[in-house]
């Protein structure tokens, strides 16, 4: 019942004048190697969505890495980092994202 606990904490914070500031805090994600899903910020990211993300970053990286433009190459590096982070998380089965 983690969500009920979070709602209670948010309700208490709101009553103390914090408003929605408390709820907007980022929570680190957890990768479940058994199901292939990520749980972060109160929702589950499916194995299919993770794979779609990986393919998206791979496609974008390949497109931009071939261009003879410094800005495109910088952006390609950003896509490469995201792609490698996903691959490392999935390949190692690490419980922490």
Secondary structure, DSSP 8 states (H G I E B T S, - for coil): -HHHHHHHHHHHHHHTT-TTTTTT-----EEETTTTEEEETTEEE-HHHHHHHHHHHHHHHHHHHTSS-HHHHHHHHHHHHHHHHHHHHHHHT-SB-
